[in-house]
Each structure stands twice: as C-alpha cells, then as structure tokens.
Amino acid sequence: MISGGARGFARLRPGDRVAVIAPSGPVDPGRLESGCGVLRDLGLDVVVAKHALDRVNLGEVGTVRDDWQRLAGTDADRAADLQAAWCDPDVRAVVCARGGYGATRILDHLDWAAMAGAAVTDRGPKILHGSSDITALHTAFGARFGVTTAFGPMPAGVLADGAGDDHEASLASLRTAWFGGAPEPVVGTHALSPGRAEGPLTGGTLALLTATLGTPWAPAPAAGHIVFLEDVTEAPYRIDRMLTQLLQAGWFDGATGVVLGPWTGCGDPAEADAVVAGRLGPLGVPILAGIPAGHGTRQLTLELGAPALLDADAGTLTLHVPAGGVR
C-alpha cells in the first residue's frame, strides 16, 4: 500500500453496535431519531449516548445571552459520552450526531491513554465517524492512535432527510466505507491545477484545522499526503486568511495534492477558486475542486488516513489504491 497510511478501521458487520454521541452542538430529537433509523436499517444495533440530547447555553450563566454558544451538554458530559462509547468493548463505531461548535472544548477532558488502549479491538481499529466540527476529533484520533477515521454524513444531519438522489448517494458511500467493498472514485467538478498524486488522505473542515494549530491537538503535518479541504459559510477573504495561516505554519510543506469540497455558502464559487488557486497554486501540486464531500446536500464518506490516488486531469479521487496507483 502507499506508505505512511494509518491502520485502517475494521469494517462493520450486521448486528454490530454503534454508539451515537453529540460532542458539539445541540441535537434535534426528531432528526436524531430519523437518522438513527437509517442506521438501524443498515442492520446495526444503535445506542444513543446518555447526554446526547442535553443542551447547555453558556450565555445563560452571565448577564448577556449568547445563543451561538449553545452546546449539547456540558464539556465534561460530552467528553464522558465520547470516552465511554470509545472504551466500550461492545461498541464497534462511535458516530457523531451532528457538528456545529464545541468539539475542541472537550479535548482537554479526555483520558487519552485509556482511549488509546481501547482504539483497537479483536477485529481491528474502531470507527470514529462525523464531519464539520468533528474535524478536531479526526485530527486528534489520527495523530494519537494511528488509525483511519470516517469523514461523512451524520444522523441528525443529511442522513435524517431520508429521500432523494443526494441522500441515496450519501448513504451508499457511507455503507461502502463502513461495511467494505470497492469504493467508487469520487468525482470533482474541475481542476485548478493539473497532474496526478498519491498519498494518504488528510484534512477536513478548514476552520477546524486552523483552530487547532499550536495546540496539542494540531493536525499532523501534511507532508506526503493528499489534503482534503472544505468549509461552509466562510467568506473568500476568510478562506484566504486560513490558508495563509496554514502555509505560514508550514503545514502544507511536502503535500502531494489537494482536493476541495464545494465551499457551500462561501460566496461566489469563482472567487473561492481564485483564492485557493492563488494561495495553493505555488505548491506545484494537482488541485481538484468540487468533490461532493463535506457540507452540501450530497455528502460522500472519505476515510481520512487511507491511501489515495488523485488524478486532477481525470477529475477523480480514488481511495484504497496500492502504491503506484494500480488497483
């Protein structure tokens, strides 16, 4: 396989138990139940964490109400749910209900030694699944446990929508990632820079990658990796600023290629393209834009840490390929 990849998570089997947690924003009970129903239809035993439907508004503590600070429970409770699920020997996958805000707040509350000891079961590493704010957990788990993680749709997110071509495509991709099978190449819309590259996939939501720089939970350097980047409702100037921060930190040094999500709600797509091309073009690596992963109505599942082949000329990203790109 392509060198440098993490140990791949163990594929699920019908009847396996998965635990749904809420490490970030508050969860709508109806949407959570709908999404959990989708997971049960896959033949999984779904359990919901103790505090998944809690909610805390930090603004109520002081004199000013700050609704943007709403969280799915206290930091300690959200961390306890994650740790309990991850360390439960009967749980094969820990699935995040939704993103939002708050995942970085729980990192200091986790017993990382205990969790490292529980990361690999008799069948192989467990699955951590989620996207958006969950990028903070992906980077920490990947760096500390050396395992792949699943960046994809969440039960109280698009999985709860339950109908339409985008839902079916998202679910099919998740099913392949979790249960195994040959993944279809992920097709982008256009190349910003031509060429082919290979290496393990890294990255996630841009704002979370930059938010953890300089902390113990910072993403491992991208050297030798293909970088996946996406975000939602970030103005192009903010994308520019975050990319500049990562560049100035040396995080992109040695990256082999870049793939980009759709930048949902980030203003004029052509302006976002121009920002990325201007900042990352000098890296001299292939850049493929518009893959349907991250925020958007179609959310394919990407296995972060898995070996990948990027062919910007053909407009594809293919996961799980041997060295040299021959399947």
CORTA-V101790 format. One line per field, one symbol per residue. phi: phi as a letter, one per 30 degrees, with the letter a starting at -180 (. if undefined). A space follows every 50 residues. Layout:
BEGIN
phi->???
END
This chain:
BEGIN
phi->.edjddddddddbejdcbccbbdbddcdedddddddddddddjcccccde cdcdabcddddcccdcddcdbdjdedddddddddddddddccbccddacj akdddcddccdddddddcdccdckddccblbiededdeddddddcibdbc cadceccddddiajddddddddddddddcjkdddedcccaccadkbabld dbjkdedddddceicdcdddedeicdccbaabhcdedddedddddddddi ddeidcabbbddhdicidedddeddddddceddicdbcciddbjdkdcbd cccdjddbbcbdddibbccibdejicd
END
